Amino acid sequence: MEQTNCTALRSMEGFDEYITSLRSETGFELARLEPCRDEVCVAIWGDGNPDISGMGVSIGYAIEVSLGAALVLASMLLGRLQGRRWEVWERVVQAGLQSFFDSALYFALSIEMAIIVVLVNKDFGISTHGFGAGDAQVALAISSLCILPLLQPLSRLRGREDEDAVQAKDDRGRPREETDAHRDNLSLLLFSLLVVLFFYPFVSQGMHNLGPGRMGEGKVVTIEEWWQVRNLCFRSVTGLTGTELLLLKITEMAASLIIYLFAAWQLLVALSRKMEADDRQLGDHRRATAMLGKARKLLQRHTRNGLAQAVFVVVPTTLAGILLYSIFRMRSAQKEMLEGVGARYGGNDWGFGQIMGIVIFTPVVTEMCFAAWKGSRREVVTAEVIS
């Protein structure tokens, strides 16, 4: 029997070219595939990408989802309670929510850029080094997961503009518009940049799902040939089932739709406020401004009731939970597959990026502690003045 050149199958620059080489070297015969199992499985499914699916950043995803939901729920609950004591705790949670949004935003921006780099290399046939089929299956899931926990915090932080625009003051007595308007606009600008970056993973996955298939009769590889390779690598590994993959795709599409609808809504609100501010400056009352303002206030009135707010917390958090589950399932399957072929799984490597994926959220704790200390000092001063 002809000796198989496994070295030629060690790396994959493009899927079509790799399948051609694989057919040339093995003819998709199990006896000839077996000696190259290590090279083939690692080349196609990858050995784990620590930058987007490593243990550290995966823990960071879990922290982002759980911490964001907890702070939003606490903010909603404390906002309904009356009394000076609850006001102090509300300020603490509000400080944590602002710090969380900033940390999660920069975390998401870095992840989106890392995903775009590897997707561009894969989509344009430059290189698939460090980014196999396993990572490709959850690329959009990771992109969506990073953004979903930001929706409700941004909505609540920017919503305070309408609630407190007149009476809110900072510690020096300046109106809130002067102290926080620029920060709110910057937050919206950075979030808009994040949504723009999200567009590429969304389109890349859409092209993969809806584009012409590469498997089947007359295609790059037949279904029988592909299953021969898949069974070679995943003999005793429980990968994502067909139902789980379908649920993942539905969740990715639902999350993407929510993200883009939310972004459009926030930009519409920003445009409405800008037009109202321009009208006040010019002493004018444009019809378009009035209509846009009425639509904004009508929608805000309906979205501020308890049920709507609860839905807006539960739905993104549930979607994020499904995506998080899929990412950890894919990590587990990829790790088992690599261990089965005697290769090393790189997704558990700890480096600077993995540590930063967790440490980036520590300012939330420090900001809340500082706000609590400041609140307690204010209470002491108030008590001394009263006495």
BAFI-966588 format. One line per field, with one value per residue (C-alpha): x, y, z; residue in three letters. Coordinates in nm, 3 decimals. Each point is the difference from the previous one (the first is absolute). Example, Ala and Ser with C-alpha at 12.3 -4.5 7.8 and 13.67 -1.06 7.14 Angstrom:
BEGIN
east <- (1.230; 0.137) .
north <- (-0.450; 0.344) .
up <- (0.780; -0.066) .
rest <- (Ala; Ser) .
//
This chain:
BEGIN
east <- (0.000; 0.121; 0.147; -0.212; 0.182; -0.151; 0.228; -0.185; -0.324; 0.129; -0.133; -0.301; 0.021; -0.334; -0.276; -0.031; 0.375; 0.031; -0.276; 0.175; 0.327; -0.181; -0.162; 0.332; 0.186; -0.264; -0.285; -0.217; 0.080; -0.007; 0.318; 0.191; -0.171; 0.083; 0.379; -0.070; -0.277; 0.192; 0.092; -0.344; -0.207; 0.213; 0.015; -0.378; -0.140; 0.286; 0.173; -0.186; 0.035; 0.077; -0.075; -0.371; -0.086; 0.271; -0.084; 0.073; -0.215; -0.273; -0.013; -0.009; -0.310; -0.169; 0.093; -0.130; -0.338; -0.057; 0.137; -0.190; -0.331; 0.053; 0.077; -0.296; -0.241; 0.138; -0.037; -0.362; -0.084; 0.169; -0.159; -0.341; 0.096; -0.032; 0.219; 0.343; 0.161; -0.120; 0.117; 0.354; -0.015; -0.150; 0.301; 0.232; -0.173; -0.012; 0.376; 0.048; -0.226; 0.195; 0.333; -0.133; -0.114; 0.343; 0.189; -0.233; 0.006; 0.380; 0.003; -0.251; 0.191; 0.321; -0.179; -0.177; 0.328; 0.169; -0.286; 0.010; 0.374; -0.034; -0.321; 0.161; 0.294; -0.239; -0.250; 0.265; 0.212; 0.298; 0.043; -0.203; 0.282; -0.148; -0.355; -0.161; -0.356; -0.076; 0.075; -0.171; -0.325; -0.019; 0.155; -0.338; -0.114; 0.298; -0.054; -0.366; 0.073; 0.237; -0.264; -0.323; 0.091; 0.062; -0.352; -0.191; 0.282; 0.028; -0.377; -0.017; 0.302; -0.123; -0.359; 0.098; 0.039; -0.377; -0.072; 0.256; 0.075; -0.142; 0.064; 0.316; 0.318; 0.350; 0.203; 0.092; -0.356; 0.038; -0.288; 0.025; -0.002; 0.331; 0.175; -0.134; -0.128; 0.342; 0.049; -0.342; 0.075; 0.339; -0.164; -0.247; 0.277; 0.212; -0.303; -0.078; 0.360; -0.045; -0.316; 0.184; 0.278; -0.264; -0.123; 0.292; -0.045; -0.374; 0.053; 0.272; -0.225; -0.296; 0.202; 0.104; -0.359; -0.177; 0.274; 0.048; 0.096; 0.339; -0.122; -0.201; 0.013; 0.195; 0.131; 0.346; -0.060; -0.282; -0.201; 0.137; 0.358; -0.059; -0.158; 0.297; 0.228; -0.235; -0.029; 0.379; 0.036; -0.312; -0.012; -0.070; -0.080; -0.347; -0.011; -0.290; -0.306; -0.209; -0.261; 0.266; 0.147; -0.347; -0.071; 0.336; -0.075; -0.350; 0.139; 0.276; -0.252; -0.239; 0.285; 0.124; -0.350; -0.040; 0.342; -0.073; -0.354; 0.135; 0.280; -0.250; -0.224; 0.287; 0.111; -0.360; -0.023; 0.331; -0.119; -0.327; 0.181; 0.244; -0.284; -0.183; 0.316; 0.052; -0.361; 0.040; 0.314; -0.165; -0.334; -0.164; -0.250; 0.044; -0.275; 0.249; 0.145; -0.345; -0.098; 0.328; -0.024; -0.355; 0.098; 0.298; -0.200; -0.280; 0.239; 0.187; -0.329; -0.079; 0.350; 0.029; -0.272; 0.116; -0.098; 0.180; 0.315; -0.008; -0.034; 0.288; 0.219; -0.116; 0.010; 0.360; 0.122; -0.166; 0.147; 0.341; -0.034; -0.068; 0.298; 0.223; -0.108; 0.079; 0.347; 0.090; -0.143; 0.210; 0.309; -0.061; -0.052; 0.309; 0.210; -0.119; 0.065; 0.356; 0.079; -0.135; 0.249; 0.286; 0.014; 0.017; -0.301; 0.108; -0.328; 0.102; 0.328; 0.020; 0.169; -0.038; -0.322; -0.161; 0.078; -0.122; -0.327; -0.076; 0.189; -0.173; -0.313; 0.171; -0.063; -0.369; 0.073; 0.236; -0.245; -0.284; 0.218; 0.103; -0.362; -0.103; 0.278; -0.099; -0.365; 0.085; 0.210; -0.289; -0.233; 0.240; 0.025; -0.379; -0.049; 0.250; -0.177; -0.340; 0.132) .
north <- (0.000; 0.349; 0.190; 0.298; 0.333; 0.125; 0.304; 0.151; -0.019; 0.177; 0.349; 0.133; 0.331; -0.041; -0.259; -0.086; -0.037; -0.210; -0.240; -0.038; -0.085; -0.236; -0.184; -0.019; -0.142; -0.231; -0.044; 0.028; -0.364; -0.074; -0.207; 0.293; 0.264; -0.174; 0.067; 0.371; 0.029; 0.248; 0.231; -0.011; 0.057; 0.288; 0.165; -0.009; 0.051; 0.200; -0.031; 0.277; 0.376; 0.150; 0.353; -0.066; -0.333; -0.047; -0.083; 0.352; 0.183; -0.266; 0.071; 0.368; -0.067; -0.168; 0.290; 0.253; -0.174; -0.068; 0.330; 0.206; -0.173; 0.030; 0.374; 0.073; -0.192; 0.174; 0.339; -0.078; -0.116; 0.288; 0.253; -0.101; 0.031; 0.323; 0.134; 0.154; -0.336; -0.144; 0.312; -0.068; -0.358; 0.118; 0.230; -0.293; -0.221; 0.285; 0.049; -0.373; 0.001; 0.284; -0.167; -0.334; 0.155; 0.157; -0.322; -0.226; 0.240; -0.004; -0.375; -0.048; 0.233; -0.199; -0.333; 0.125; 0.119; -0.333; -0.189; 0.222; -0.061; -0.379; 0.005; 0.217; -0.240; -0.295; 0.157; 0.128; -0.316; 0.176; -0.235; -0.214; -0.034; -0.009; 0.016; -0.330; -0.108; -0.023; 0.368; 0.098; -0.161; 0.226; 0.320; 0.172; -0.139; 0.164; 0.326; 0.012; -0.111; 0.294; 0.256; -0.134; 0.088; 0.362; 0.070; 0.051; 0.191; 0.244; 0.043; 0.073; 0.232; 0.206; -0.016; 0.210; 0.296; 0.024; -0.074; 0.231; 0.263; 0.285; -0.081; -0.213; 0.167; -0.121; 0.042; 0.358; 0.101; 0.008; -0.124; -0.360; 0.100; 0.179; -0.280; -0.319; 0.083; -0.043; -0.333; -0.122; 0.101; -0.171; -0.317; 0.002; 0.070; -0.291; -0.229; 0.098; -0.085; -0.337; -0.069; 0.096; -0.248; -0.264; 0.030; -0.199; -0.316; 0.025; 0.016; -0.267; -0.246; 0.093; -0.074; -0.331; -0.095; 0.128; -0.027; -0.297; -0.313; -0.163; -0.350; -0.234; -0.160; 0.215; 0.223; 0.034; -0.302; -0.254; -0.054; -0.355; 0.125; 0.273; -0.241; -0.230; 0.284; 0.108; -0.352; -0.029; 0.297; -0.029; -0.374; 0.009; 0.370; 0.135; 0.314; 0.239; -0.192; 0.108; 0.144; 0.196; 0.138; 0.104; 0.168; 0.177; 0.137; 0.116; 0.166; 0.172; 0.142; 0.111; 0.165; 0.176; 0.132; 0.133; 0.168; 0.182; 0.102; 0.134; 0.191; 0.153; 0.102; 0.166; 0.193; 0.110; 0.125; 0.185; 0.160; 0.107; 0.164; 0.174; 0.140; 0.121; 0.172; 0.167; 0.121; 0.153; 0.182; 0.133; 0.072; -0.220; -0.286; -0.229; -0.248; -0.285; 0.068; -0.006; -0.325; -0.169; 0.122; -0.131; -0.340; -0.016; 0.094; -0.240; -0.293; 0.099; 0.011; -0.355; -0.133; 0.143; -0.214; -0.288; -0.279; 0.152; 0.061; -0.355; -0.139; 0.220; -0.151; -0.362; -0.040; 0.122; -0.184; -0.323; 0.031; 0.074; -0.308; -0.224; 0.148; -0.045; -0.364; -0.060; 0.153; -0.219; -0.308; 0.072; 0.051; -0.334; -0.188; 0.157; -0.086; -0.364; -0.034; 0.134; -0.218; -0.297; 0.055; 0.072; 0.372; 0.285; 0.224; 0.366; 0.144; -0.046; 0.191; 0.292; 0.318; 0.375; 0.002; -0.273; 0.182; 0.332; -0.168; -0.030; 0.295; 0.248; -0.026; 0.077; 0.379; -0.080; -0.117; 0.288; 0.261; -0.146; -0.009; 0.362; 0.105; -0.180; 0.173; 0.336; -0.064; -0.092; 0.317; 0.206; -0.165; 0.084; 0.365; 0.024; -0.149; 0.248; 0.295; -0.116; -0.051) .
up <- (0.000; -0.086; 0.296; 0.108; 0.032; 0.327; 0.011; -0.297; 0.202; 0.309; -0.082; -0.187; -0.187; -0.179; 0.038; -0.371; -0.048; 0.315; -0.108; -0.337; 0.178; 0.237; -0.290; -0.184; 0.301; 0.150; -0.247; 0.315; 0.075; 0.372; -0.013; -0.155; 0.215; 0.328; 0.000; -0.055; 0.259; 0.215; -0.289; -0.167; 0.315; 0.128; -0.344; -0.052; 0.351; 0.148; 0.336; 0.182; -0.031; 0.344; -0.123; -0.058; 0.165; 0.261; 0.360; 0.127; -0.255; 0.032; 0.373; -0.098; -0.213; 0.297; 0.230; -0.252; -0.035; 0.371; 0.134; -0.257; 0.076; 0.377; -0.016; -0.228; 0.223; 0.310; -0.172; -0.094; 0.353; 0.185; -0.235; 0.137; 0.368; 0.196; 0.280; 0.052; 0.072; -0.331; -0.185; 0.120; -0.126; -0.327; -0.051; 0.074; -0.256; -0.251; 0.036; -0.051; -0.305; -0.163; 0.076; -0.125; -0.327; -0.057; 0.082; -0.201; -0.294; -0.033; 0.062; -0.284; -0.233; 0.048; -0.055; -0.314; -0.150; 0.081; -0.167; -0.309; -0.045; 0.001; -0.208; -0.268; -0.017; -0.033; -0.242; -0.239; 0.012; 0.162; 0.294; 0.240; 0.252; 0.351; -0.130; -0.093; -0.073; 0.372; 0.059; -0.325; 0.116; 0.306; -0.142; -0.041; 0.335; 0.170; -0.191; 0.108; 0.355; 0.059; -0.102; 0.153; 0.364; -0.108; -0.126; 0.324; 0.179; -0.293; -0.007; 0.373; 0.002; -0.294; 0.122; 0.300; -0.234; -0.033; 0.366; 0.161; -0.264; 0.208; 0.362; -0.009; 0.128; 0.050; 0.321; -0.098; -0.076; -0.376; -0.215; -0.114; -0.368; 0.049; 0.188; -0.160; -0.349; -0.159; 0.176; -0.115; -0.358; 0.014; 0.133; -0.289; -0.251; 0.125; 0.010; -0.360; -0.094; 0.170; -0.204; -0.320; 0.088; 0.075; -0.359; -0.143; 0.215; -0.070; -0.378; 0.007; 0.182; -0.220; -0.314; 0.151; 0.093; -0.313; -0.262; -0.234; 0.192; -0.044; 0.077; -0.222; -0.340; -0.244; 0.283; 0.153; 0.223; 0.011; 0.317; 0.030; -0.028; 0.259; 0.248; -0.048; 0.114; 0.279; 0.140; -0.016; 0.236; 0.219; 0.063; 0.371; 0.031; 0.064; -0.212; -0.042; -0.118; -0.298; 0.239; 0.190; -0.322; -0.120; 0.335; -0.023; -0.347; 0.100; 0.313; -0.198; -0.248; 0.278; 0.192; -0.315; -0.074; 0.355; -0.013; -0.325; 0.103; 0.329; -0.175; -0.244; 0.291; 0.191; -0.309; -0.059; 0.358; -0.036; -0.325; 0.162; 0.292; -0.233; -0.212; 0.312; 0.126; -0.340; -0.003; 0.347; -0.113; -0.315; 0.165; -0.262; 0.020; -0.297; -0.077; -0.047; 0.346; 0.159; -0.171; 0.089; 0.359; 0.037; -0.138; 0.235; 0.308; -0.090; -0.034; 0.316; 0.192; -0.105; 0.059; 0.352; 0.158; 0.219; -0.239; -0.300; 0.204; 0.136; -0.354; -0.116; 0.273; -0.027; -0.380; -0.064; 0.312; -0.113; -0.349; 0.153; 0.222; -0.302; -0.186; 0.305; 0.031; -0.368; 0.035; 0.298; -0.175; -0.308; 0.217; 0.171; -0.329; -0.156; 0.306; 0.000; -0.372; 0.029; 0.300; -0.196; -0.283; 0.240; -0.075; 0.247; 0.060; 0.000; 0.125; 0.364; -0.035; 0.241; -0.116; 0.025; -0.204; 0.212; 0.323; -0.142; -0.100; 0.371; 0.151; -0.233; 0.216; 0.334; -0.034; 0.052; 0.354; 0.080; -0.133; 0.207; 0.313; -0.057; -0.057; 0.321; 0.196; -0.148; 0.086; 0.359; 0.035; -0.134; 0.253; 0.285; -0.109; -0.033; 0.348; 0.150; -0.165; 0.127; 0.354) .
rest <- (Met; Glu; Gln; Thr; Asn; Cys; Thr; Ala; Leu; Arg; Ser; Met; Glu; Gly; Phe; Asp; Glu; Tyr; Ile; Thr; Ser; Leu; Arg; Ser; Glu; Thr; Gly; Phe; Glu; Leu; Ala; Arg; Leu; Glu; Pro; Cys; Arg; Asp; Glu; Val; Cys; Val; Ala; Ile; Trp; Gly; Asp; Gly; Asn; Pro; Asp; Ile; Ser; Gly; Met; Gly; Val; Ser; Ile; Gly; Tyr; Ala; Ile; Glu; Val; Ser; Leu; Gly; Ala; Ala; Leu; Val; Leu; Ala; Ser; Met; Leu; Leu; Gly; Arg; Leu; Gln; Gly; Arg; Arg; Trp; Glu; Val; Trp; Glu; Arg; Val; Val; Gln; Ala; Gly; Leu; Gln; Ser; Phe; Phe; Asp; Ser; Ala; Leu; Tyr; Phe; Ala; Leu; Ser; Ile; Glu; Met; Ala; Ile; Ile; Val; Val; Leu; Val; Asn; Lys; Asp; Phe; Gly; Ile; Ser; Thr; His; Gly; Phe; Gly; Ala; Gly; Asp; Ala; Gln; Val; Ala; Leu; Ala; Ile; Ser; Ser; Leu; Cys; Ile; Leu; Pro; Leu; Leu; Gln; Pro; Leu; Ser; Arg; Leu; Arg; Gly; Arg; Glu; Asp; Glu; Asp; Ala; Val; Gln; Ala; Lys; Asp; Asp; Arg; Gly; Arg; Pro; Arg; Glu; Glu; Thr; Asp; Ala; His; Arg; Asp; Asn; Leu; Ser; Leu; Leu; Leu; Phe; Ser; Leu; Leu; Val; Val; Leu; Phe; Phe; Tyr; Pro; Phe; Val; Ser; Gln; Gly; Met; His; Asn; Leu; Gly; Pro; Gly; Arg; Met; Gly; Glu; Gly; Lys; Val; Val; Thr; Ile; Glu; Glu; Trp; Trp; Gln; Val; Arg; Asn; Leu; Cys; Phe; Arg; Ser; Val; Thr; Gly; Leu; Thr; Gly; Thr; Glu; Leu; Leu; Leu; Leu; Lys; Ile; Thr; Glu; Met; Ala; Ala; Ser; Leu; Ile; Ile; Tyr; Leu; Phe; Ala; Ala; Trp; Gln; Leu; Leu; Val; Ala; Leu; Ser; Arg; Lys; Met; Glu; Ala; Asp; Asp; Arg; Gln; Leu; Gly; Asp; His; Arg; Arg; Ala; Thr; Ala; Met; Leu; Gly; Lys; Ala; Arg; Lys; Leu; Leu; Gln; Arg; His; Thr; Arg; Asn; Gly; Leu; Ala; Gln; Ala; Val; Phe; Val; Val; Val; Pro; Thr; Thr; Leu; Ala; Gly; Ile; Leu; Leu; Tyr; Ser; Ile; Phe; Arg; Met; Arg; Ser; Ala; Gln; Lys; Glu; Met; Leu; Glu; Gly; Val; Gly; Ala; Arg; Tyr; Gly; Gly; Asn; Asp; Trp; Gly; Phe; Gly; Gln; Ile; Met; Gly; Ile; Val; Ile; Phe; Thr; Pro; Val; Val; Thr; Glu; Met; Cys; Phe; Ala; Ala; Trp; Lys; Gly; Ser; Arg; Arg; Glu; Val; Val; Thr; Ala; Glu; Val; Ile; Ser) .
//
